[in-house]
Amino acid sequence: MWTGRTRKLDGEPQTYGGHARNRFVYAPVSGRFASQHRIAQAVRPGEVVAHIGSARLTAPVGGILRGLVRSGVEVAEGAKVVEVDPRAGRSKVLGIGPRPGRIAEGVLRAIEQGAPR
């Protein structure tokens, strides 16, 4: 936990409403991310959600914005910048999910234990 790198991302994202990887938008170019949308906002398929320079980023599916890079942040080409949850209901995107909760719990335990001496 205290040395080395994190494990590389592997596998596929969870499927929500019949959509998995296709509910994400990845930066087509590097640059400054700009959006006036907010987490939990409803979007339609093809709706422009953000821009990186002159590149328009559109919602791949209809649903609720679950993940969105903060406007003004510089992003690298290929970075995951938008996530749409196709399930109905804002409650699905607010709060903390089981996996992030486990990560947060692990971080808290590591802080409480302190670094090895």
N, CA, C and O atoms as CSV, one atom per row, in Angstrom:
chain,resi,resn,atom,element,x,y,z
A,1,MET,N,N,0.813,-1.183,0.000
A,1,MET,CA,C,0.000,0.000,0.000
A,1,MET,C,C,0.868,1.263,0.000
A,1,MET,O,O,0.459,2.305,-0.512
A,2,TRP,N,N,2.045,1.162,0.567
A,2,TRP,CA,C,2.856,2.369,0.722
A,2,TRP,C,C,3.891,2.546,-0.377
A,2,TRP,O,O,4.467,3.626,-0.508
A,3,THR,N,N,4.135,1.527,-1.155
A,3,THR,CA,C,5.120,1.649,-2.222
A,3,THR,C,C,4.549,1.078,-3.513
A,3,THR,O,O,3.585,0.313,-3.498
A,4,GLY,N,N,5.143,1.451,-4.594
A,4,GLY,CA,C,4.733,0.915,-5.881
A,4,GLY,C,C,3.566,1.672,-6.487
A,4,GLY,O,O,3.083,2.660,-5.934
A,5,ARG,N,N,3.132,1.189,-7.619
A,5,ARG,CA,C,2.058,1.828,-8.377
A,5,ARG,C,C,0.735,1.124,-8.122
A,5,ARG,O,O,0.691,0.005,-7.611
A,6,THR,N,N,-0.324,1.799,-8.485
A,6,THR,CA,C,-1.625,1.151,-8.428
A,6,THR,C,C,-1.729,0.155,-9.572
A,6,THR,O,O,-0.997,0.245,-10.558
A,7,ARG,N,N,-2.620,-0.771,-9.435
A,7,ARG,CA,C,-2.845,-1.754,-10.481
A,7,ARG,C,C,-3.445,-1.069,-11.707
A,7,ARG,O,O,-4.267,-0.163,-11.573
A,8,LYS,N,N,-3.039,-1.496,-12.893
A,8,LYS,CA,C,-3.592,-0.935,-14.116
A,8,LYS,C,C,-5.072,-1.252,-14.217
A,8,LYS,O,O,-5.537,-2.296,-13.759
A,9,LEU,N,N,-5.803,-0.327,-14.829
A,9,LEU,CA,C,-7.225,-0.529,-15.057
A,9,LEU,C,C,-7.419,-1.727,-15.968
A,9,LEU,O,O,-6.783,-1.834,-17.016
A,10,ASP,N,N,-8.304,-2.630,-15.557
A,10,ASP,CA,C,-8.599,-3.776,-16.407
A,10,ASP,C,C,-10.087,-4.081,-16.316
A,10,ASP,O,O,-10.779,-3.604,-15.417
A,11,GLY,N,N,-10.557,-4.863,-17.236
A,11,GLY,CA,C,-11.958,-5.241,-17.220
A,11,GLY,C,C,-12.843,-4.179,-17.854
A,11,GLY,O,O,-12.366,-3.206,-18.438
A,12,GLU,N,N,-14.115,-4.391,-17.724
A,12,GLU,CA,C,-15.102,-3.498,-18.304
A,12,GLU,C,C,-15.875,-2.793,-17.192
A,12,GLU,O,O,-16.017,-3.327,-16.092
A,13,PRO,N,N,-16.376,-1.586,-17.486
A,13,PRO,CA,C,-17.178,-0.886,-16.483
A,13,PRO,C,C,-18.507,-1.602,-16.259
A,13,PRO,O,O,-18.929,-2.425,-17.071
A,14,GLN,N,N,-19.150,-1.279,-15.158
A,14,GLN,CA,C,-20.456,-1.865,-14.873
A,14,GLN,C,C,-21.451,-1.492,-15.958
A,14,GLN,O,O,-21.393,-0.405,-16.533
A,15,THR,N,N,-22.352,-2.405,-16.221
A,15,THR,CA,C,-23.418,-2.149,-17.184
A,15,THR,C,C,-24.600,-1.542,-16.459
A,15,THR,O,O,-25.099,-2.102,-15.484
A,16,TYR,N,N,-25.044,-0.394,-16.941
A,16,TYR,CA,C,-26.231,0.279,-16.422
A,16,TYR,C,C,-27.214,0.442,-17.573
A,16,TYR,O,O,-26.873,1.013,-18.609
A,17,GLY,N,N,-28.401,-0.044,-17.399
A,17,GLY,CA,C,-29.422,0.126,-18.420
A,17,GLY,C,C,-29.017,-0.417,-19.780
A,17,GLY,O,O,-29.412,0.129,-20.810
A,18,GLY,N,N,-28.227,-1.492,-19.792
A,18,GLY,CA,C,-27.799,-2.096,-21.043
A,18,GLY,C,C,-26.595,-1.429,-21.690
A,18,GLY,O,O,-26.217,-1.794,-22.803
A,19,HIS,N,N,-25.987,-0.459,-21.017
A,19,HIS,CA,C,-24.830,0.257,-21.571
A,19,HIS,C,C,-23.640,0.120,-20.625
A,19,HIS,O,O,-23.786,0.225,-19.407
A,20,ALA,N,N,-22.468,-0.113,-21.195
A,20,ALA,CA,C,-21.245,-0.211,-20.396
A,20,ALA,C,C,-20.266,0.860,-20.862
A,20,ALA,O,O,-20.439,2.038,-20.548
A,21,ARG,N,N,-19.235,0.460,-21.611
A,21,ARG,CA,C,-18.225,1.428,-22.046
A,21,ARG,C,C,-18.804,2.519,-22.951
A,21,ARG,O,O,-18.271,3.627,-22.998
A,22,ASN,N,N,-19.880,2.219,-23.662
A,22,ASN,CA,C,-20.438,3.200,-24.595
A,22,ASN,C,C,-21.167,4.350,-23.900
A,22,ASN,O,O,-21.664,5.249,-24.579
A,23,ARG,N,N,-21.244,4.348,-22.583
A,23,ARG,CA,C,-21.864,5.472,-21.885
A,23,ARG,C,C,-20.835,6.521,-21.445
A,23,ARG,O,O,-21.185,7.514,-20.809
A,24,PHE,N,N,-19.583,6.293,-21.784
A,24,PHE,CA,C,-18.505,7.216,-21.460
A,24,PHE,C,C,-18.094,8.029,-22.682
A,24,PHE,O,O,-18.261,7.588,-23.820
A,25,VAL,N,N,-17.557,9.213,-22.436
A,25,VAL,CA,C,-16.967,10.043,-23.486
A,25,VAL,C,C,-15.512,10.260,-23.103
A,25,VAL,O,O,-15.203,10.624,-21.968
A,26,TYR,N,N,-14.623,10.030,-24.064
A,26,TYR,CA,C,-13.194,10.217,-23.860
A,26,TYR,C,C,-12.738,11.422,-24.666
A,26,TYR,O,O,-13.239,11.660,-25.765
A,27,ALA,N,N,-11.796,12.181,-24.132
A,27,ALA,CA,C,-11.312,13.387,-24.805
A,27,ALA,C,C,-10.708,13.040,-26.163
A,27,ALA,O,O,-9.767,12.250,-26.238
A,28,PRO,N,N,-11.241,13.626,-27.239
A,28,PRO,CA,C,-10.693,13.342,-28.565
A,28,PRO,C,C,-9.378,14.076,-28.824
A,28,PRO,O,O,-8.620,13.716,-29.724
A,29,VAL,N,N,-9.119,15.113,-28.021
A,29,VAL,CA,C,-7.902,15.918,-28.132
A,29,VAL,C,C,-7.502,16.387,-26.742
A,29,VAL,O,O,-8.307,16.331,-25.812
A,30,SER,N,N,-6.282,16.842,-26.593
A,30,SER,CA,C,-5.851,17.475,-25.347
A,30,SER,C,C,-6.301,18.925,-25.352
A,30,SER,O,O,-6.422,19.540,-26.412
A,31,GLY,N,N,-6.548,19.465,-24.178
A,31,GLY,CA,C,-6.919,20.872,-24.093
A,31,GLY,C,C,-7.754,21.162,-22.864
A,31,GLY,O,O,-7.896,20.328,-21.970
A,32,ARG,N,N,-8.306,22.370,-22.841
A,32,ARG,CA,C,-9.100,22.818,-21.697
A,32,ARG,C,C,-10.546,22.369,-21.871
A,32,ARG,O,O,-11.193,22.683,-22.870
A,33,PHE,N,N,-11.038,21.632,-20.885
A,33,PHE,CA,C,-12.405,21.120,-20.881
A,33,PHE,C,C,-13.348,22.241,-20.461
A,33,PHE,O,O,-13.077,22.960,-19.499
A,34,ALA,N,N,-14.445,22.385,-21.176
A,34,ALA,CA,C,-15.431,23.421,-20.851
A,34,ALA,C,C,-16.839,22.846,-20.949
A,34,ALA,O,O,-17.201,22.230,-21.952
A,35,SER,N,N,-17.624,23.054,-19.903
A,35,SER,CA,C,-19.009,22.587,-19.895
A,35,SER,C,C,-19.832,23.455,-18.963
A,35,SER,O,O,-19.339,23.923,-17.936
A,36,GLN,N,N,-21.076,23.665,-19.322
A,36,GLN,CA,C,-22.005,24.363,-18.436
A,36,GLN,C,C,-22.967,23.364,-17.799
A,36,GLN,O,O,-23.856,23.757,-17.044
A,37,HIS,N,N,-22.800,22.085,-18.094
A,37,HIS,CA,C,-23.641,21.048,-17.514
A,37,HIS,C,C,-23.169,20.727,-16.094
A,37,HIS,O,O,-22.072,21.113,-15.691
A,38,ARG,N,N,-24.005,20.022,-15.351
A,38,ARG,CA,C,-23.703,19.638,-13.970
A,38,ARG,C,C,-24.044,18.164,-13.751
A,38,ARG,O,O,-24.871,17.594,-14.463
A,39,ILE,N,N,-23.399,17.562,-12.761
A,39,ILE,CA,C,-23.727,16.205,-12.350
A,39,ILE,C,C,-25.224,16.164,-12.009
A,39,ILE,O,O,-25.767,17.108,-11.434
A,40,ALA,N,N,-25.872,15.067,-12.370
A,40,ALA,CA,C,-27.296,14.809,-12.125
A,40,ALA,C,C,-28.215,15.532,-13.103
A,40,ALA,O,O,-29.436,15.475,-12.957
A,41,GLN,N,N,-27.649,16.207,-14.094
A,41,GLN,CA,C,-28.456,16.869,-15.118
A,41,GLN,C,C,-28.844,15.840,-16.186
A,41,GLN,O,O,-28.022,15.015,-16.584
A,42,ALA,N,N,-30.083,15.892,-16.641
A,42,ALA,CA,C,-30.548,14.988,-17.698
A,42,ALA,C,C,-29.990,15.444,-19.045
A,42,ALA,O,O,-29.903,16.640,-19.324
A,43,VAL,N,N,-29.611,14.460,-19.880
A,43,VAL,CA,C,-29.117,14.743,-21.232
A,43,VAL,C,C,-29.779,13.790,-22.217
A,43,VAL,O,O,-30.193,12.688,-21.858
A,44,ARG,N,N,-29.870,14.235,-23.460
A,44,ARG,CA,C,-30.401,13.418,-24.547
A,44,ARG,C,C,-29.240,12.880,-25.377
A,44,ARG,O,O,-28.172,13.491,-25.404
A,45,PRO,N,N,-29.430,11.743,-26.057
A,45,PRO,CA,C,-28.355,11.241,-26.930
A,45,PRO,C,C,-28.013,12.284,-27.986
A,45,PRO,O,O,-28.905,12.845,-28.623
A,46,GLY,N,N,-26.730,12.541,-28.171
A,46,GLY,CA,C,-26.282,13.507,-29.171
A,46,GLY,C,C,-26.251,14.941,-28.698
A,46,GLY,O,O,-25.773,15.820,-29.416
A,47,GLU,N,N,-26.751,15.195,-27.503
A,47,GLU,CA,C,-26.725,16.567,-26.959
A,47,GLU,C,C,-25.283,16.979,-26.674
A,47,GLU,O,O,-24.517,16.197,-26.113
A,48,VAL,N,N,-24.907,18.201,-27.055
A,48,VAL,CA,C,-23.566,18.699,-26.753
A,48,VAL,C,C,-23.482,18.943,-25.246
A,48,VAL,O,O,-24.257,19.714,-24.680
A,49,VAL,N,N,-22.530,18.270,-24.621
A,49,VAL,CA,C,-22.353,18.338,-23.179
A,49,VAL,C,C,-21.154,19.205,-22.811
A,49,VAL,O,O,-21.142,19.840,-21.757
A,50,ALA,N,N,-20.143,19.232,-23.684
A,50,ALA,CA,C,-18.908,19.940,-23.367
A,50,ALA,C,C,-18.131,20.208,-24.649
A,50,ALA,O,O,-18.477,19.734,-25.732
A,51,HIS,N,N,-17.055,20.997,-24.478
A,51,HIS,CA,C,-16.118,21.283,-25.568
A,51,HIS,C,C,-14.696,21.135,-25.029
A,51,HIS,O,O,-14.431,21.366,-23.849
A,52,ILE,N,N,-13.811,20.753,-25.903
A,52,ILE,CA,C,-12.374,20.862,-25.653
A,52,ILE,C,C,-11.856,21.599,-26.870
A,52,ILE,O,O,-11.740,21.022,-27.951
A,53,GLY,N,N,-11.546,22.872,-26.696
A,53,GLY,CA,C,-11.218,23.707,-27.846
A,53,GLY,C,C,-12.417,23.745,-28.769
A,53,GLY,O,O,-13.523,24.069,-28.334
A,54,SER,N,N,-12.217,23.418,-30.044
A,54,SER,CA,C,-13.329,23.423,-30.998
A,54,SER,C,C,-14.018,22.059,-31.100
A,54,SER,O,O,-14.999,21.915,-31.830
A,55,ALA,N,N,-13.510,21.061,-30.373
A,55,ALA,CA,C,-14.117,19.724,-30.396
A,55,ALA,C,C,-15.372,19.705,-29.527
A,55,ALA,O,O,-15.331,20.073,-28.353
A,56,ARG,N,N,-16.480,19.275,-30.112
A,56,ARG,CA,C,-17.750,19.167,-29.394
A,56,ARG,C,C,-17.896,17.754,-28.854
A,56,ARG,O,O,-17.706,16.785,-29.589
A,57,LEU,N,N,-18.229,17.631,-27.591
A,57,LEU,CA,C,-18.430,16.331,-26.964
A,57,LEU,C,C,-19.915,16.157,-26.709
A,57,LEU,O,O,-20.547,16.997,-26.067
A,58,THR,N,N,-20.469,15.065,-27.214
A,58,THR,CA,C,-21.905,14.835,-27.101
A,58,THR,C,C,-22.208,13.629,-26.220
A,58,THR,O,O,-21.393,12.716,-26.078
A,59,ALA,N,N,-23.393,13.652,-25.638
A,59,ALA,CA,C,-23.840,12.529,-24.812
A,59,ALA,C,C,-24.012,11.298,-25.697
A,59,ALA,O,O,-24.732,11.355,-26.694
A,60,PRO,N,N,-23.364,10.187,-25.351
A,60,PRO,CA,C,-23.465,8.993,-26.185
A,60,PRO,C,C,-24.811,8.286,-26.055
A,60,PRO,O,O,-25.255,7.606,-26.979
A,61,VAL,N,N,-25.453,8.451,-24.910
A,61,VAL,CA,C,-26.764,7.866,-24.640
A,61,VAL,C,C,-27.561,8.880,-23.833
A,61,VAL,O,O,-26.987,9.808,-23.262
A,62,GLY,N,N,-28.856,8.713,-23.781
A,62,GLY,CA,C,-29.677,9.571,-22.933
A,62,GLY,C,C,-29.632,9.087,-21.503
A,62,GLY,O,O,-29.468,7.895,-21.246
A,63,GLY,N,N,-29.777,10.012,-20.571
A,63,GLY,CA,C,-29.787,9.642,-19.163
A,63,GLY,C,C,-29.412,10.825,-18.293
A,63,GLY,O,O,-29.727,11.973,-18.603
A,64,ILE,N,N,-28.740,10.525,-17.210
A,64,ILE,CA,C,-28.329,11.515,-16.208
A,64,ILE,C,C,-26.806,11.561,-16.180
A,64,ILE,O,O,-26.147,10.521,-16.201
A,65,LEU,N,N,-26.249,12.770,-16.132
A,65,LEU,CA,C,-24.788,12.885,-16.030
A,65,LEU,C,C,-24.332,12.343,-14.682
A,65,LEU,O,O,-24.723,12.844,-13.628
A,66,ARG,N,N,-23.511,11.328,-14.738
A,66,ARG,CA,C,-22.985,10.680,-13.536
A,66,ARG,C,C,-21.567,11.153,-13.238
A,66,ARG,O,O,-21.165,11.240,-12.078
A,67,GLY,N,N,-20.813,11.459,-14.291
A,67,GLY,CA,C,-19.439,11.921,-14.143
A,67,GLY,C,C,-19.170,13.018,-15.152
A,67,GLY,O,O,-19.618,12.948,-16.296
A,68,LEU,N,N,-18.435,14.032,-14.720
A,68,LEU,CA,C,-18.146,15.175,-15.586
A,68,LEU,C,C,-16.917,15.892,-15.055
A,68,LEU,O,O,-16.878,16.296,-13.893
A,69,VAL,N,N,-15.914,16.048,-15.908
A,69,VAL,CA,C,-14.725,16.788,-15.519
A,69,VAL,C,C,-15.125,18.241,-15.232
A,69,VAL,O,O,-16.024,18.782,-15.875
A,70,ARG,N,N,-14.470,18.845,-14.295
A,70,ARG,CA,C,-14.762,20.241,-13.936
A,70,ARG,C,C,-14.348,21.164,-15.076
A,70,ARG,O,O,-13.266,21.027,-15.647
A,71,SER,N,N,-15.212,22.087,-15.386
A,71,SER,CA,C,-14.928,23.052,-16.446
A,71,SER,C,C,-13.658,23.837,-16.116
A,71,SER,O,O,-13.453,24.257,-14.977
A,72,GLY,N,N,-12.813,24.027,-17.125
A,72,GLY,CA,C,-11.570,24.769,-16.955
A,72,GLY,C,C,-10.341,23.902,-16.748
A,72,GLY,O,O,-9.218,24.404,-16.774
A,73,VAL,N,N,-10.541,22.607,-16.545
A,73,VAL,CA,C,-9.431,21.688,-16.299
A,73,VAL,C,C,-8.787,21.284,-17.626
A,73,VAL,O,O,-9.484,21.020,-18.605
A,74,GLU,N,N,-7.456,21.237,-17.652
A,74,GLU,CA,C,-6.723,20.731,-18.817
A,74,GLU,C,C,-6.803,19.210,-18.800
A,74,GLU,O,O,-6.527,18.582,-17.777
A,75,VAL,N,N,-7.180,18.618,-19.929
A,75,VAL,CA,C,-7.288,17.171,-20.020
A,75,VAL,C,C,-6.389,16.649,-21.136
A,75,VAL,O,O,-6.108,17.347,-22.110
A,76,ALA,N,N,-5.953,15.425,-20.971
A,76,ALA,CA,C,-5.122,14.772,-21.993
A,76,ALA,C,C,-6.014,14.025,-22.972
A,76,ALA,O,O,-7.096,13.560,-22.612
A,77,GLU,N,N,-5.561,13.916,-24.191
A,77,GLU,CA,C,-6.285,13.125,-25.182
A,77,GLU,C,C,-6.489,11.719,-24.630
A,77,GLU,O,O,-5.561,11.117,-24.090
A,78,GLY,N,N,-7.692,11.207,-24.766
A,78,GLY,CA,C,-8.003,9.867,-24.295
A,78,GLY,C,C,-8.523,9.795,-22.877
A,78,GLY,O,O,-8.971,8.734,-22.443
A,79,ALA,N,N,-8.476,10.915,-22.128
A,79,ALA,CA,C,-8.960,10.910,-20.747
A,79,ALA,C,C,-10.479,10.749,-20.724
A,79,ALA,O,O,-11.177,11.286,-21.585
A,80,LYS,N,N,-10.984,10.017,-19.748
A,80,LYS,CA,C,-12.424,9.876,-19.572
A,80,LYS,C,C,-12.935,11.208,-19.002
A,80,LYS,O,O,-12.481,11.642,-17.943
A,81,VAL,N,N,-13.873,11.854,-19.697
A,81,VAL,CA,C,-14.318,13.179,-19.284
A,81,VAL,C,C,-15.811,13.293,-18.988
A,81,VAL,O,O,-16.232,14.218,-18.293
A,82,VAL,N,N,-16.616,12.363,-19.506
A,82,VAL,CA,C,-18.067,12.400,-19.290
A,82,VAL,C,C,-18.563,10.975,-19.071
A,82,VAL,O,O,-18.111,10.045,-19.739
A,83,GLU,N,N,-19.489,10.808,-18.136
A,83,GLU,CA,C,-20.162,9.529,-17.935
A,83,GLU,C,C,-21.654,9.792,-17.823
A,83,GLU,O,O,-22.090,10.649,-17.055
A,84,VAL,N,N,-22.434,9.043,-18.599
A,84,VAL,CA,C,-23.887,9.161,-18.565
A,84,VAL,C,C,-24.460,7.872,-17.996
A,84,VAL,O,O,-24.069,6.780,-18.409
A,85,ASP,N,N,-25.378,7.993,-17.058
A,85,ASP,CA,C,-26.081,6.842,-16.490
A,85,ASP,C,C,-27.459,6.782,-17.143
A,85,ASP,O,O,-28.278,7.676,-16.928
A,86,PRO,N,N,-27.729,5.740,-17.941
A,86,PRO,CA,C,-28.993,5.678,-18.666
A,86,PRO,C,C,-30.192,5.274,-17.811
A,86,PRO,O,O,-31.325,5.302,-18.293
A,87,ARG,N,N,-29.967,4.903,-16.561
A,87,ARG,CA,C,-31.087,4.516,-15.701
A,87,ARG,C,C,-31.866,5.757,-15.294
A,87,ARG,O,O,-31.324,6.861,-15.248
A,88,ALA,N,N,-33.117,5.562,-15.008
A,88,ALA,CA,C,-33.967,6.689,-14.603
A,88,ALA,C,C,-33.665,7.072,-13.156
A,88,ALA,O,O,-33.381,6.215,-12.320
A,89,GLY,N,N,-33.731,8.353,-12.881
A,89,GLY,CA,C,-33.644,8.828,-11.506
A,89,GLY,C,C,-32.314,9.416,-11.110
A,89,GLY,O,O,-31.262,8.797,-11.265
A,90,ARG,N,N,-32.385,10.631,-10.593
A,90,ARG,CA,C,-31.183,11.326,-10.113
A,90,ARG,C,C,-30.550,10.610,-8.933
A,90,ARG,O,O,-29.344,10.736,-8.717
A,91,SER,N,N,-31.331,9.864,-8.166
A,91,SER,CA,C,-30.788,9.214,-6.972
A,91,SER,C,C,-29.680,8.232,-7.321
A,91,SER,O,O,-28.866,7.896,-6.460
A,92,LYS,N,N,-29.631,7.767,-8.560
A,92,LYS,CA,C,-28.605,6.813,-8.973
A,92,LYS,C,C,-27.230,7.473,-9.111
A,92,LYS,O,O,-26.216,6.775,-9.141
A,93,VAL,N,N,-27.181,8.801,-9.195
A,93,VAL,CA,C,-25.900,9.472,-9.436
A,93,VAL,C,C,-25.466,10.357,-8.280
A,93,VAL,O,O,-24.386,10.946,-8.334
A,94,LEU,N,N,-26.261,10.465,-7.257
A,94,LEU,CA,C,-25.904,11.303,-6.116
A,94,LEU,C,C,-25.387,10.439,-4.976
A,94,LEU,O,O,-25.795,9.286,-4.834
A,95,GLY,N,N,-24.507,10.981,-4.179
A,95,GLY,CA,C,-23.938,10.232,-3.071
A,95,GLY,C,C,-22.716,9.451,-3.510
A,95,GLY,O,O,-22.089,9.772,-4.519
A,96,ILE,N,N,-22.386,8.430,-2.748
A,96,ILE,CA,C,-21.194,7.635,-3.044
A,96,ILE,C,C,-21.617,6.182,-3.246
A,96,ILE,O,O,-22.384,5.630,-2.458
A,97,GLY,N,N,-21.112,5.582,-4.300
A,97,GLY,CA,C,-21.445,4.203,-4.627
A,97,GLY,C,C,-20.633,3.215,-3.803
A,97,GLY,O,O,-19.710,3.610,-3.091
A,98,PRO,N,N,-20.971,1.930,-3.896
A,98,PRO,CA,C,-20.276,0.909,-3.106
A,98,PRO,C,C,-18.766,0.845,-3.363
A,98,PRO,O,O,-17.985,0.786,-2.413
A,99,ARG,N,N,-18.349,0.856,-4.624
A,99,ARG,CA,C,-16.918,0.743,-4.924
A,99,ARG,C,C,-16.148,1.968,-4.435
A,99,ARG,O,O,-15.145,1.798,-3.742
A,100,PRO,N,N,-16.567,3.195,-4.761
A,100,PRO,CA,C,-15.851,4.352,-4.216
A,100,PRO,C,C,-15.882,4.387,-2.693
A,100,PRO,O,O,-14.941,4.866,-2.060
A,101,GLY,N,N,-16.962,3.880,-2.104
A,101,GLY,CA,C,-17.033,3.824,-0.643
A,101,GLY,C,C,-15.961,2.923,-0.059
A,101,GLY,O,O,-15.348,3.243,0.959
A,102,ARG,N,N,-15.738,1.780,-0.722
A,102,ARG,CA,C,-14.687,0.858,-0.254
A,102,ARG,C,C,-13.306,1.495,-0.401
A,102,ARG,O,O,-12.443,1.328,0.461
A,103,ILE,N,N,-13.103,2.224,-1.494
A,103,ILE,CA,C,-11.814,2.898,-1.702
A,103,ILE,C,C,-11.606,3.946,-0.611
A,103,ILE,O,O,-10.530,4.025,-0.018
A,104,ALA,N,N,-12.631,4.747,-0.347
A,104,ALA,CA,C,-12.532,5.784,0.689
A,104,ALA,C,C,-12.257,5.163,2.054
A,104,ALA,O,O,-11.464,5.693,2.832
A,105,GLU,N,N,-12.905,4.051,2.341
A,105,GLU,CA,C,-12.685,3.355,3.605
A,105,GLU,C,C,-11.246,2.877,3.725
A,105,GLU,O,O,-10.641,2.988,4.791
A,106,GLY,N,N,-10.692,2.345,2.635
A,106,GLY,CA,C,-9.303,1.897,2.637
A,106,GLY,C,C,-8.327,3.040,2.844
A,106,GLY,O,O,-7.336,2.901,3.561
A,107,VAL,N,N,-8.615,4.181,2.208
A,107,VAL,CA,C,-7.760,5.358,2.387
A,107,VAL,C,C,-7.804,5.820,3.838
A,107,VAL,O,O,-6.767,6.123,4.427
A,108,LEU,N,N,-8.996,5.873,4.413
A,108,LEU,CA,C,-9.131,6.290,5.807
A,108,LEU,C,C,-8.345,5.357,6.730
A,108,LEU,O,O,-7.647,5.822,7.631
A,109,ARG,N,N,-8.453,4.047,6.511
A,109,ARG,CA,C,-7.708,3.093,7.346
A,109,ARG,C,C,-6.207,3.298,7.193
A,109,ARG,O,O,-5.474,3.226,8.179
A,110,ALA,N,N,-5.736,3.552,5.972
A,110,ALA,CA,C,-4.305,3.773,5.750
A,110,ALA,C,C,-3.834,5.021,6.487
A,110,ALA,O,O,-2.756,5.023,7.081
A,111,ILE,N,N,-4.635,6.078,6.450
A,111,ILE,CA,C,-4.271,7.316,7.155
A,111,ILE,C,C,-4.229,7.071,8.650
A,111,ILE,O,O,-3.317,7.535,9.335
A,112,GLU,N,N,-5.215,6.341,9.159
A,112,GLU,CA,C,-5.252,6.057,10.599
A,112,GLU,C,C,-4.052,5.233,11.042
A,112,GLU,O,O,-3.528,5.442,12.136
A,113,GLN,N,N,-3.611,4.295,10.202
A,113,GLN,CA,C,-2.474,3.442,10.552
A,113,GLN,C,C,-1.155,4.172,10.420
A,113,GLN,O,O,-0.203,3.872,11.140
A,114,GLY,N,N,-1.088,5.124,9.512
A,114,GLY,CA,C,0.144,5.857,9.291
A,114,GLY,C,C,1.127,5.069,8.442
A,114,GLY,O,O,1.009,3.852,8.298
A,115,ALA,N,N,2.079,5.765,7.893
A,115,ALA,CA,C,3.107,5.132,7.056
A,115,ALA,C,C,4.035,4.286,7.916
A,115,ALA,O,O,4.296,4.618,9.072
A,116,PRO,N,N,4.535,3.183,7.344
A,116,PRO,CA,C,5.484,2.348,8.105
A,116,PRO,C,C,6.768,3.124,8.369
A,116,PRO,O,O,7.172,3.980,7.582
A,117,ARG,N,N,7.387,2.809,9.479
A,117,ARG,CA,C,8.623,3.524,9.855
A,117,ARG,C,C,9.834,2.675,9.643
A,117,ARG,O,O,10.952,3.117,9.906
